[in-house]
Structures are given as C-alpha cells and as structure tokens.
Amino acid sequence: MSKVKLDKTDLQILKRLQENGKITNLQLSEEIGLSPAPTLERVRKLESAKIITGYHAVVDEQALGIGIKAFIQISLGRQAVNFINVFKEKVIAINEVVDCYLVTGTCDFILKVEVADVTAFENLITNKLSKVEEIGNMQTLVILSQPKSSKTTPIDYA
C-alpha cells in the first residue's frame, strides 16, 4: 500500500478525532475551519486509507472493578518460529491480557494484563500463563500509577 500524502488539514482532523472520537462532523468542521461536506469527505478518505482504523470508548478501569494492572516480561523456552506462533495464539485467548508486544532485549514479549484483584492475578498466573508450555521465564512489573496516558499519536500536527 502506498503512503497517503497528508496535509495540515488532514493532520488536524486526526488530532481532533484522537482527542474526541465522538465529535460531530459539524463541530470538527468548525474546529478545523472547513465546511462540513469536505470535512466528512476527508474523514472518509482517512478511513479508506486505513489511517483511521476504528473508534472506541475509553473506560475507567477502576469503575469496572480493575484493581491491578501489570506488565509481564515473557522469555520463551526457545525462539523457534513454532514456539513464537503457538505462544501468540495462546496469549490471544487469555482475556486478562489486554496488550501483547513482541520486543527486543532481555525478554521476548511484554504483556499488559488487567485483573480485579490479587486473587484474580494469582489465577491468571497459576491457571493460565503457567500452562503455556512455551514460556521459559516470567517477570512481573505491577503498575503503581500512570502519570501519563496519551491517546494521541506523537507526530507533528502543525
């Protein structure tokens, strides 16, 4: 797929939609200084080009009962392709894993997990992750707080 050329208006649309996915087309057009029809046409172009890949609601995890969030560094027993692919398949099926990253460095994967409490965390480790035979080693980093959470991709929007 060829790279889509984005101008300043496209970038402003992306910035505002990342900040507020529920903004109306009329509000968006007023904020970027374009009439509604061309604004909507540009949004649709960005969606068609797969630059905008979806819209979602950001929820308050604590209000939903999530009390523990953690990163788990995973080292596989072997780095063979079949180990990596089987691990990916298994981890995708674990609901408590909200993000999975294949990384470089001292581990192979980093998982972000979210659970209700210590009992749920123990269940995740004992009854789910420990049963994934491809895992050689795990190290957990419990998230104490999140001083920054940006939903906006860090590019120059000017």
C-alpha positions as CSV (number, residue, x, y, z in Angstrom):
1,M,0.0,0.0,0.0
2,S,1.4,3.4,-0.9
3,K,1.8,6.0,1.7
4,V,-1.1,8.6,1.7
5,K,0.0,12.2,1.5
6,L,-1.4,14.1,4.4
7,D,-1.7,17.9,4.5
8,K,-2.1,20.2,7.6
9,T,-5.9,19.8,7.5
10,D,-5.8,16.0,7.5
11,L,-3.4,16.1,10.4
12,Q,-5.7,18.5,12.4
13,I,-8.6,16.1,11.7
14,L,-6.6,13.2,13.0
15,K,-5.5,15.1,16.1
16,R,-9.1,16.2,17.0
17,L,-10.6,12.7,16.3
18,Q,-8.0,11.1,18.6
19,E,-8.8,13.7,21.3
20,N,-12.5,13.2,20.9
21,G,-13.9,10.4,18.8
22,K,-17.5,11.5,19.5
23,I,-17.0,14.9,18.0
24,T,-19.7,15.6,15.4
25,N,-18.8,16.4,11.8
26,L,-20.2,19.9,12.3
27,Q,-18.0,20.5,15.4
28,L,-15.0,19.0,13.6
29,S,-15.5,21.2,10.5
30,E,-15.8,24.4,12.7
31,E,-12.6,23.5,14.6
32,I,-10.5,22.9,11.5
33,G,-12.1,25.8,9.5
34,L,-13.6,23.8,6.7
35,S,-17.2,23.3,5.7
36,P,-18.9,20.0,6.8
37,A,-19.1,18.3,3.4
38,P,-15.3,18.4,2.6
39,T,-14.6,17.6,6.3
40,L,-16.6,14.4,6.1
41,E,-15.0,13.6,2.7
42,R,-11.5,13.9,4.3
43,V,-12.5,11.7,7.3
44,R,-13.8,9.0,4.9
45,K,-10.6,9.3,2.9
46,L,-8.6,8.7,6.1
47,E,-10.8,5.7,7.0
48,S,-10.5,4.3,3.4
49,A,-6.7,4.6,3.5
50,K,-6.7,2.7,6.9
51,I,-5.1,5.7,8.6
52,I,-8.1,5.8,10.9
53,T,-8.7,2.2,11.8
54,G,-11.5,2.5,14.3
55,Y,-13.2,4.3,17.1
56,H,-13.6,3.2,20.7
57,A,-14.7,4.4,24.1
58,V,-12.1,4.9,26.8
59,V,-13.4,3.5,30.1
60,D,-12.5,3.9,33.7
61,E,-11.0,0.5,34.6
62,Q,-11.4,1.1,38.4
63,A,-15.1,1.8,38.0
64,L,-15.3,-1.5,36.2
65,G,-13.5,-3.3,39.0
66,I,-10.0,-3.5,37.6
67,G,-7.7,-3.2,40.7
68,I,-4.4,-4.5,39.4
69,K,-2.6,-3.7,36.1
70,A,0.8,-5.1,35.4
71,F,3.4,-5.8,32.7
72,I,4.7,-9.3,32.5
73,Q,8.0,-9.9,30.7
74,I,8.0,-13.2,29.0
75,S,11.0,-15.2,27.8
76,L,10.2,-18.2,25.7
77,G,11.9,-21.5,26.2
78,R,13.1,-21.4,22.6
79,Q,13.0,-18.7,19.9
80,A,11.9,-21.2,17.2
81,V,9.1,-19.9,14.9
82,N,6.6,-22.5,16.1
83,F,7.2,-21.5,19.7
84,I,6.6,-17.9,18.9
85,N,3.4,-18.6,16.9
86,V,2.0,-21.1,19.4
87,F,2.6,-18.6,22.2
88,K,0.9,-15.8,20.3
89,E,-2.2,-18.0,19.7
90,K,-2.4,-19.0,23.3
91,V,-1.9,-15.5,24.7
92,I,-4.5,-14.0,22.4
93,A,-7.1,-16.4,24.0
94,I,-6.4,-15.0,27.5
95,N,-8.9,-12.2,28.2
96,E,-6.9,-10.6,31.0
97,V,-4.0,-9.9,28.5
98,V,-5.0,-6.6,27.0
99,D,-1.8,-5.9,25.0
100,C,1.0,-8.2,23.8
101,Y,4.2,-6.9,22.3
102,L,7.0,-8.9,20.6
103,V,10.1,-7.0,21.7
104,T,13.9,-6.9,21.5
105,G,16.1,-7.1,24.6
106,T,16.3,-9.4,27.6
107,C,12.8,-10.8,27.0
108,D,10.8,-11.9,24.0
109,F,7.3,-10.5,24.8
110,I,5.8,-7.9,27.1
111,L,2.2,-8.5,28.2
112,K,0.0,-5.8,29.7
113,V,-2.6,-7.5,32.0
114,E,-5.6,-6.2,33.9
115,V,-7.4,-8.1,36.7
116,A,-9.7,-7.3,39.5
117,D,-7.5,-8.2,42.5
118,V,-4.7,-10.3,43.8
119,T,-6.9,-13.5,43.7
120,A,-7.6,-12.9,40.0
121,F,-3.9,-12.2,39.4
122,E,-2.9,-15.4,41.1
123,N,-5.5,-17.3,39.0
124,L,-4.1,-15.7,35.8
125,I,-0.5,-16.8,36.7
126,T,-1.4,-20.2,38.1
127,N,-4.2,-21.4,35.9
128,K,-3.5,-19.7,32.6
129,L,0.0,-18.4,32.0
130,S,1.8,-21.2,33.8
131,K,0.1,-23.7,31.5
132,V,1.6,-22.1,28.4
133,E,4.5,-24.6,27.8
134,E,6.3,-22.2,25.5
135,I,7.1,-19.8,28.4
136,G,10.6,-20.3,29.8
137,N,10.5,-17.4,32.3
138,M,8.2,-14.6,33.5
139,Q,8.9,-11.4,35.4
140,T,6.0,-9.2,36.6
141,L,6.1,-5.5,37.0
142,V,3.0,-4.2,38.8
143,I,1.8,-0.8,37.7
144,L,1.5,1.5,40.7
145,S,0.2,4.6,38.9
146,Q,0.1,6.0,35.4
147,P,1.3,9.7,35.4
148,K,0.7,9.9,31.6
149,S,-1.7,8.3,29.2
150,S,-1.8,9.8,25.8
151,K,-4.3,8.6,23.2
152,T,-2.8,10.9,20.6
153,T,-0.1,9.5,18.3
154,P,3.0,11.7,18.8
155,I,3.6,13.3,15.4
156,D,3.9,16.9,14.3
157,Y,0.3,18.1,13.7
158,A,1.4,21.7,12.8
